[in-house]
Amino acid sequence: MTEQQTPATPTPGHVKVANEVIAQIAALTALQVQGISGMADRTNQLTRVIRRGGIHKGVRLEMTGERDIRLQIFLVAESGKNLPTLASEVQHRVASAVDRMLGLNTTAVDVFFADVRFAAPA
């Protein structure tokens, strides 16, 4: 016996996503890029690596239109990485994830490297 799934019928109303959720999607996507070791806290003058619970604090977002968004991501890179190449990969992945998951149009992803993490001496 096979089950047929009927497509979901849209209901009246709006779907809103909190800014923190958008920021968290962007941050988690950036952290998946090899060479990114953490998020930097944009709210603090001193560079501080953010632990898992507050990673959305490393992202600033601005709605520039009804469905257009501009993101600024503050990152910590691993030493020895080519930062422009790393930034390009982050930009591509974050824009793709935000657009796909939320149906938004990411107009820009500005990447700021706030720190570089060096391996501990052996």
LOTILUM-825448 format. One record per atom (N, C-alpha, C, O): residue number from 1; atom name; z, x, y. Coordinates in pm, whole numbers, plus 50000, padded with zeros to 5 digits. Atoms other than C-alpha are relative to their C-alpha. Last residue first. Layout:
<rs>
  seq  atom     up   east  north
  NUM    CA      Z      X      Y
...
</rs>
This chain:
<rs>
  seq  atom     up   east  north
  122     N  49952  49990  50139
  122    CA  52070  55421  52191
  122     C  50106  50104  49984
  122     O  50157  50125  49874
  121     N  50023  49867  50058
  121    CA  52032  55336  52557
  121     C  50063  50009  49860
  121     O  50171  49958  49834
  120     N  49879  49918  49997
  120    CA  52031  54960  52617
  120     C  49972  50137  49938
  120     O  49902  50145  49837
  119     N  49931  49993  50129
  119    CA  51682  54821  52670
  119     C  50123  50091  50014
  119     O  50120  50189  50089
  118     N  50028  49878  50074
  118    CA  51592  54758  53031
  118     C  50080  49999  49871
  118     O  50193  49949  49866
  117     N  49895  49964  50093
  117    CA  51587  54410  53179
  117     C  49955  50119  49917
  117     O  49853  50115  49849
  116     N  50058  49944  50122
  116    CA  51369  54373  53485
  116     C  50116  50043  49912
  116     O  50206  50112  49958
  115     N  49934  49887  50063
  115    CA  51480  54153  53773
  115     C  49918  50044  49879
  115     O  49833  49971  49829
  114     N  49878  49967  49928
  114    CA  51380  53879  54016
  114     C  50068  50124  49944
  114     O  50151  50186  50012
  113     N  49919  49918  50089
  113    CA  51022  53847  53896
  113     C  50120  50049  50082
  113     O  50106  50130  50173
  112     N  49922  49898  49931
  112    CA  50879  53559  54094
  112     C  50082  50076  49896
  112     O  50161  50017  49823
  111     N  49907  49926  50084
  111    CA  50603  53344  53944
  111     C  50066  50109  50083
  111     O  49998  50188  50148
  110     N  49968  49871  49938
  110    CA  50428  53078  54153
  110     C  50108  50068  49916
  110     O  50213  50009  49889
  109     N  49879  49948  50063
  109    CA  50281  52801  53941
  109     C  50021  50139  50058
  109     O  49952  50234  50021
  108     N  49966  49857  49990
  108    CA  50029  52603  54142
  108     C  50127  50028  49923
  108     O  50219  49946  49918
  107     N  50093  49937  49907
  107    CA  49846  52266  54143
  107     C  50026  50150  50014
  107     O  49935  50225  50047
  106     N  49933  49882  49945
  106    CA  50014  52127  53832
  106     C  49901  50075  50087
  106     O  49804  50132  50037
  105     N  50099  49900  49967
  105    CA  49859  51785  53783
  105     C  50072  50116  50067
  105     O  50112  50106  50183
  104     N  50007  49958  49860
  104    CA  50105  51557  53606
  104     C  49885  50098  50019
  104     O  49826  50145  49921
  103     N  50114  50064  49937
  103    CA  50069  51369  53278
  103     C  49989  50032  50148
  103     O  49932  49955  50224
  102     N  49959  50094  49897
  102    CA  50421  51465  53176
  102     C  49884  49927  50069
  102     O  49906  49836  50148
  101     N  49882  50078  50036
  101    CA  50380  51647  52847
  101     C  50032  49889  50100
  101     O  50086  49785  50062
  100     N  50014  50070  50127
  100    CA  50023  51771  52889
  100     C  50117  49906  49972
  100     O  50097  49792  49931
   99     N  50108  50097  49989
   99    CA  50040  51863  53259
   99     C  49989  49914  49874
   99     O  49974  49792  49882
   98     N  49958  50105  49906
   98    CA  50380  52027  53227
   98     C  49893  49891  50010
   98     O  49924  49772  50008
   97     N  49891  50079  50059
   97    CA  50280  52220  52914
   97     C  50041  49884  50091
   97     O  50057  49772  50044
   96     N  50052  50077  50113
   96    CA  49943  52339  53051
   96     C  50107  49908  49941
   96     O  50081  49791  49914
   95     N  50086  50105  49945
   95    CA  50088  52446  53386
   95     C  49948  49910  49888
   95     O  49947  49788  49902
   94     N  49915  50098  49932
   94    CA  50368  52635  53209
   94     C  49915  49885  50055
   94     O  49950  49768  50036
   93     N  49923  50080  50098
   93    CA  50136  52809  52962
   93     C  50083  49891  50067
   93     O  50089  49779  50017
   92     N  50088  50081  50085
   92    CA  49881  52924  53221
   92     C  50080  49908  49907
   92     O  50052  49789  49899
   91     N  50066  50102  49919
   91    CA  50132  53040  53479
   91     C  49916  49906  49914
   91     O  49924  49784  49926
   90     N  49899  50101  49966
   90    CA  50345  53223  53221
   90     C  49934  49886  50078
   90     O  49957  49769  50048
   89     N  49972  50074  50124
   89    CA  50038  53405  53085
   89     C  50102  49890  50025
   89     O  50086  49778  49975
   88     N  50117  50083  50029
   88    CA  49931  53504  53437
   88     C  50021  49915  49875
   88     O  49985  49798  49872
   87     N  49999  50113  49907
   87    CA  50280  53628  53520
   87     C  49885  49904  49972
   87     O  49902  49783  49974
   86     N  49891  50087  50042
   86    CA  50286  53850  53210
   86     C  50005  49874  50087
   86     O  50019  49763  50035
   85     N  50047  50063  50123
   85    CA  49949  54000  53298
   85     C  50103  49900  49949
   85     O  50068  49790  49906
   84     N  50107  50096  49967
   84    CA  50067  54066  53655
   84     C  49945  49927  49876
   84     O  49917  49807  49883
   83     N  49952  50123  49935
   83    CA  50398  54209  53524
   83     C  49888  49905  50042
   83     O  49903  49784  50023
   82     N  50088  50010  49884
   82    CA  50257  54459  53274
   82     C  50030  49867  50068
   82     O  49997  49761  50016
   81     N  50104  50103  50005
   81    CA  50555  54500  53042
   81     C  49917  50005  50127
   81     O  49967  50040  50234
   80     N  50120  49951  50066
   80    CA  50755  54821  52998
   80     C  49887  49900  49993
   80     O  49783  49930  49935
   79     N  50059  49878  49946
   79    CA  51089  54663  53078
   79     C  49876  50038  49920
   79     O  49862  50004  49802
   78     N  49960  49884  50080
   78    CA  51151  54303  52974
   78     C  49932  50123  50059
   78     O  49821  50113  50112
   77     N  50096  49945  50095
   77    CA  51106  54052  53252
   77     C  50062  50112  49918
   77     O  50159  50175  49960
   76     N  49957  49864  50032
   76    CA  51361  53835  53431
   76     C  49906  50049  49891
   76     O  49892  49985  49786
   75     N  49989  49945  50134
   75    CA  51213  53522  53585
   75     C  50060  50140  49996
   75     O  50065  50211  50097
   74     N  49930  49873  49976
   74    CA  51220  53292  53886
   74     C  50039  50058  49865
   74     O  50119  50000  49792
   73     N  49918  49961  50114
   73    CA  50965  53010  53853
   73     C  50055  50140  50025
   73     O  49980  50232  50058
   72     N  49962  49861  49979
   72    CA  50814  52829  54151
   72     C  50099  50034  49889
   72     O  50199  49965  49871
   71     N  49880  49943  50060
   71    CA  50632  52507  54069
   71     C  50019  50144  50045
   71     O  49922  50217  50064
   70     N  50005  49854  49982
   70    CA  50385  52291  54263
   70     C  50134  50054  49949
   70     O  50240  50002  49983
   69     N  49874  49927  49995
   69    CA  50331  51931  54154
   69     C  49973  50150  50016
   69     O  49876  50203  49962
   68     N  50020  49855  49985
   68    CA  50057  51674  54198
   68     C  50135  50070  50017
   68     O  50223  50022  50087
   67     N  49988  49940  50133
   67    CA  50097  51320  54061
   67     C  49981  50151  50003
   67     O  49969  50214  49898
   66     N  49952  50100  50095
   66    CA  50155  51117  54381
   66     C  50025  50060  49861
   66     O  50127  50032  49798
   65     N  50080  50123  50001
   65    CA  50114  51424  54599
   65     C  50060  49905  49899
   65     O  50165  49932  49842
   64     N  50091  49988  49885
   64    CA  50272  51760  54676
   64     C  49907  49881  50011
   64     O  49822  49876  50100
   63     N  50108  50097  50021
   63    CA  50577  51713  54454
   63     C  49913  50004  50125
   63     O  49961  49980  50236
   62     N  50034  50078  49881
   62    CA  50776  52032  54492
   62     C  49887  49906  49962
   62     O  49782  49950  49916
   61     N  50122  50079  50005
   61    CA  50953  52222  54220
   61     C  49984  49917  50125
   61     O  50080  49880  50193
   60     N  50003  50085  49880
   60    CA  51197  52509  54205
   60     C  49871  49921  49991
   60     O  49765  49976  49959
   59     N  50127  50061  49963
   59    CA  51272  52666  53869
   59     C  50019  49914  50124
   59     O  50114  49837  50134
   58     N  50096  49894  49973
   58    CA  51546  52910  53771
   58     C  49863  49948  50038
   58     O  49767  50025  50046
   57     N  49969  49945  49869
   57    CA  51811  52638  53803
   57     C  49907  50115  50037
   57     O  49905  50158  50153
   56     N  50080  50071  49900
   56    CA  51642  52459  53511
   56     C  50027  50053  50141
   56     O  49947  50029  50232
   55     N  50126  49931  49972
   55    CA  51789  52730  53290
   55     C  49913  49930  50102
   55     O  49827  49993  50164
   54     N  50041  50023  49862
   54    CA  52138  52589  53324
   54     C  49865  50059  50036
   54     O  49842  50094  50152
   53     N  49967  50130  49944
   53    CA  52255  52538  52969
   53     C  49947  49972  50139
   53     O  49928  49856  50175
   52     N  50081  50112  50047
   52    CA  52070  52833  52814
   52     C  50029  49868  50072
   52     O  49935  49795  50103
   51     N  49983  50031  50141
   51    CA  52236  53109  53015
   51     C  49930  49868  49970
   51     O  49890  49796  50061
   50     N  49944  50131  50032
   50    CA  52099  53208  53349
   50     C  50009  49983  49850
   50     O  49916  50015  49776
   49     N  50075  50060  50110
   49    CA  52048  53573  53434
   49     C  50071  49872  49960
   49     O  50193  49870  49941
   48     N  49911  50034  50111
   48    CA  52197  53650  53772
   48     C  49916  49934  49893
   48     O  49843  49839  49921
   47     N  50074  50039  50119
   47    CA  52020  53815  54058
   47     C  50096  49983  49884
   47     O  50175  50072  49852
   46     N  50001  49894  50101
   46    CA  52253  53817  54353
   46     C  49922  49951  49880
   46     O  49936  49836  49838
   45     N  50059  49882  49937
   45    CA  52161  53584  54639
   45     C  49995  50117  49902
   45     O  49901  50197  49907
   44     N  49902  49895  49972
   44    CA  52232  53284  54414
   44     C  49930  50120  50062
   44     O  49821  50156  50017
   43     N  49903  50050  49903
   43    CA  52037  52959  54409
   43     C  50099  50107  50044
   43     O  50176  50085  50138
   42     N  50058  49998  49866
   42    CA  51726  53107  54244
   42     C  50100  49957  50107
   42     O  50072  49973  50226
   41     N  49944  50109  49920
   41    CA  51916  53190  53925
   41     C  49949  50011  50142
   41     O  49981  50106  50213
   40     N  49911  49953  49893
   40    CA  51693  53416  53719
   40     C  50044  49881  50082
   40     O  49967  49788  50105
   39     N  50025  50067  49872
   39    CA  51550  53298  53388
   39     C  50099  50058  50100
   39     O  50213  50090  50066
   38     N  49907  50099  49949
   38    CA  51545  53526  53088
   38     C  49952  49937  50128
   38     O  49850  49975  50185
   37     N  49868  49991  50063
   37    CA  51386  53795  52875
   37     C  50099  49899  50054
   37     O  50208  49883  49997
   36     N  49906  50065  49908
   36    CA  51020  53726  52940
   36     C  50135  50000  49932
   36     O  50151  49948  49821
   35     N  49985  49912  49886
   35    CA  50805  53979  52751
   35     C  50089  49941  50108
   35     O  50130  50012  50200
   34     N  49946  49870  50041
   34    CA  50675  53737  52488
   34     C  49999  50094  50121
   34     O  49897  50111  50187
   33     N  50099  49894  49981
   33    CA  50621  53400  52654
   33     C  50065  50134  49965
   33     O  50171  50169  50017
   32     N  50072  49979  50125
   32    CA  50854  53139  52503
   32     C  49896  50111  50011
   32     O  49842  50155  49909
   31     N  49919  49916  50088
   31    CA  51092  53169  52798
   31     C  49933  50028  49866
   31     O  49973  50121  49795
   30     N  50007  49861  49952
   30    CA  50820  53037  53029
   30     C  50077  50094  49908
   30     O  50033  50206  49882
   29     N  50135  49951  50028
   29    CA  50788  52718  52821
   29     C  49988  50146  50042
   29     O  49932  50227  49969
   28     N  50007  49976  50144
   28    CA  51164  52663  52824
   28     C  49863  50054  49960
   28     O  49853  50138  49871
   27     N  49918  49883  50036
   27    CA  51169  52708  53202
   27     C  49991  50032  49851
   27     O  49973  50148  49814
   26     N  50063  49879  49948
   26    CA  50879  52470  53272
   26     C  50076  50125  49957
   26     O  50015  50224  49915
   25     N  50124  49982  50076
   25    CA  51019  52199  53045
   25     C  49932  50128  50044
   25     O  49888  50207  49960
   24     N  49961  49950  50133
   24    CA  51363  52248  53203
   24     C  49877  50021  49912
   24     O  49872  50120  49838
   23     N  49962  49859  49989
   23    CA  51221  52218  53554
   23     C  50036  50058  49865
   23     O  50003  50173  49836
   22     N  50124  49926  49972
   22    CA  51047  51891  53469
   22     C  50029  50150  50004
   22     O  49957  50230  49945
   21     N  50075  50005  50125
   21    CA  51370  51761  53315
   21     C  49870  50077  50016
   21     O  49832  50154  49927
   20     N  49938  49905  50092
   20    CA  51574  51873  53617
   20     C  49926  50006  49866
   20     O  49919  50111  49803
   19     N  50046  49865  49966
   19    CA  51331  51693  53848
   19     C  50056  50104  49905
   19     O  49988  50201  49871
   18     N  49914  49926  49907
   18    CA  51414  51369  53669
   18     C  49943  50140  50024
   18     O  49884  50200  49934
   17     N  49941  49885  50067
   17    CA  51124  51186  53503
   17     C  50080  50078  50105
   17     O  50029  50108  50213
   16     N  49964  49893  49908
   16    CA  51024  50839  53611
   16     C  50069  50110  49922
   16     O  50146  50084  49829
   15     N  49927  49893  50068
   15    CA  50839  50586  53401
   15     C  50025  50108  50102
   15     O  49931  50157  50166
   14     N  50034  49864  49967
   14    CA  50739  50267  53576
   14     C  50083  50096  49916
   14     O  50194  50064  49874
   13     N  49894  49910  49959
   13    CA  50738  49904  53477
   13     C  49947  50139  50028
   13     O  49828  50165  50014
   12     N  49987  49980  49856
   12    CA  50529  49645  53301
   12     C  50117  50093  50032
   12     O  50218  50095  49961
   11     N  49917  50104  49942
   11    CA  50476  49704  52932
   11     C  50010  50024  50150
   11     O  49990  50137  50196
   10     N  49923  49965  49880
   10    CA  50196  49900  52774
   10     C  50080  49881  50052
   10     O  50034  49767  50047
    9     N  50051  50076  49886
    9    CA  50105  49792  52423
    9     C  50082  50036  50123
    9     O  50205  50029  50120
    8     N  49897  50056  49914
    8    CA  50174  50059  52166
    8     C  49935  49928  50119
    8     O  49846  49981  50184
    7     N  49968  49920  49881
    7    CA  49884  50107  51930
    7     C  50104  49929  50086
    7     O  50107  49806  50095
    6     N  50071  50052  49884
    6    CA  49914  49918  51603
    6     C  50036  50085  50121
    6     O  50150  50127  50136
    5     N  49922  49991  49877
    5    CA  50014  50115  51301
    5     C  49915  49947  50114
    5     O  49801  49989  50134
    4     N  50082  49981  49883
    4    CA  49870  50003  50974
    4     C  50089  50004  50122
    4     O  50176  49919  50141
    3     N  49951  50067  49880
    3    CA  50075  50059  50666
    3     C  49905  50027  50115
    3     O  49857  50140  50132
    2     N  50007  49921  49877
    2    CA  49910  50139  50342
    2     C  50050  49917  50116
    2     O  50030  49796  50124
    1     N  50000  50085  49885
    1    CA  50000  50000  50000
    1     C  50000  50090  50123
    1     O  50076  50187  50129
</rs>
